[in-house]
Amino acid sequence: MTAQSMKRAVVVEPMRIEIEEVPVPTPAEGQVLIETGACGLCMTDVYRITGKDPMTQYPCDLIGHEPSGFIAAVGKNATRFRPGDRVTSLHALGGFTAFGEYFLQQEDRVFPLPEQIPFEIGTCEPLFAAARGVLNADILPGDLVAVVGVGFFGQLLAQGARFRGAYKVAALDKID
């Protein structure tokens, strides 16, 4: 049985995170409730936490969007998963940070996570975002591609460009 309340992180002001207790959300039609197993820390989260994202309004609960976990409950007409299934998700639905005990997601944005893959490794959102970037760039076999920034995400983009058939991929980064 799912708890009645849960804890979640909220950035109340730059460099200050508080843990608040809120009701556990109920999945609507086509949604699932996921009990968080792990959640990656994205640079978007870092910018919101540090106050470097000029669009962030505080308090901010829009952090933690690289989650994986267990299905806790399913809404009406959500049929692909059952409570207890291990899953990974593209991100948490707005207003429900995955830096909390539970979060909501549309069922079609949730994917099975095999038992042998730990939750900490099974966060798929960065890979999907990189794949979208590569597809949107319309890379064709024989293209020359430059990737600026060779951190984790830049490396995914470079690999994606090669996979799409780029003849050469130049990866550029600054020297600290």
N, C-alpha and C positions, 0 to 999 in steps of 0.2 A: 504494500500500500504506500502511496506517495504521501510525504509529509504535507502538513497544512501551510507551513511557512518555510522560508529558505533564507540563506544569507547570500548576498551578492556585493561585489565591489562597485563603488561609485567614486569618480574623481570629483571631489567637492570644490577644489580649486587647484591650480597648477602645483604639482609636487605634494598633494595631499589626498590620499585615498582613504575612504572610510568604508567599513563593512556595515551594511544595513540589513535589517530583517524585513522581508516583504512576503506577501502571499505567494504561494506556488501558482504559476499561471495554469489555466486550463486550456488544453488544445481545442481550437475551433475546428470546423469542418476542414478536412484535408491537411491538418497539422499534426505534428507529433511533439510530445514533451520529452526532452532528452535530459538525463542526469549526467552532468559533466564528468567525464573521466580525465580529460586533459584539455588544455587550451594553449595554443601558441601565443607568443607575444610578438605582434607585428609592429613595424615602425610607425604605422598609423596610431597604434596604442601609445607608443613612446611619445610621439608628438602631442597627443592629447593629454597625457599624464604630465609632461614637462611644460605645457603651455605654449609649445611652438607651433601648434595648429591654429591659425587665426580664425578658423570657422567654428571652433569648439566653443560651446556655451556651457557654463558650469551652473549647477552640478551636471556631470556627464556620465551616463551609464552606457554609452556606445563604445565600449571597449571589449576586447575579447571576442574576436570573430574567426578564430581558427580552431574550432572545437571537435572533440570526439567524445563518445560516451555510450551509455546504455539507453534504450528506449524505456521510458518510465510509464507513458500513457499515450494512447492514440485517440485522435478526434474522429468524429463521424466521417465515414467514407475514406478513411486512411487505412489502406488494406495491405501495404507492402511489408509492414513490420509489426512485430508483437512486442509487448513488454519483455525486457530482458535482452533483446537483440543488441549486439554491438554495432555501432554505427560511427560514421564520420559525416561532417556536414560542411557545406560551403561557408556558412556564417550563421550567427544567431539572428533571429528576427529582431527588428528595431525595438529598443526598449527592454530587451532581455539579454543582458550581457552574458557571455559564456564564462566570465569571471564570476560566476555564481554557481550555486548547486544544481540549478535546472535552467533550461532555456527552451523556447519554442522554435520550431522550424516547419516550413512547408515540407510535406512528405517527399515531394519530387526533388528536393534539394538535399536529400539525405541518402547515403550510400552504405551498403554493408561493409563492416570492417572485420576481416578474418581474425579468428581467435589468436593466431600466431603473431599478429602485429600489435605491439603495445600501443595504448592510447597516445602516448607521448610522440610516437612516430607516425601515427595514423591521422594526423591533421592534414586534410587534403586541400584546404582553401588556397594556399600559395601555389600549388601545382596547377589548379584550375585557373587561377588568375593569370599565371604565366602562359598557359595554353591559350587562353582568350587573347592575350596580347600578341602572341605569335600568329594566331589565326587572323586577327584584325590587321596585322601588318601585311597580310597577303603575300607572304614569302613564297617564291617560286623556285623550282630547281634551277641552279646556276646563278642565283642572286648573290650579290655581295652585301653583307649585313654588318652593321656596327652596333654593338651593345655598349652603352655608356653606364658604367657602374657595375662592378663585378662582385657584388655581395651575393648572398644566397639567391635572391630573386634574379639578379643579372645572370647568374650561372644557369638558372632554369631557362631563361630566355635564350641564352646562347645554345644550350642543348636543344631546345625546341627549334631554333633556326636551322641547326644541322639536320635535325630529324625531318624538317620540311624540304630539305634538299639544297640549302644554301651552299654555294661553291666555297666561299670563304666567310668566316665570322671573325671580326675584329672585336675584341673585348677591351674596353678602355676604362681606366679608373685613375683617380688622383693618387698622388703619393703623399702620405702623411708625414 
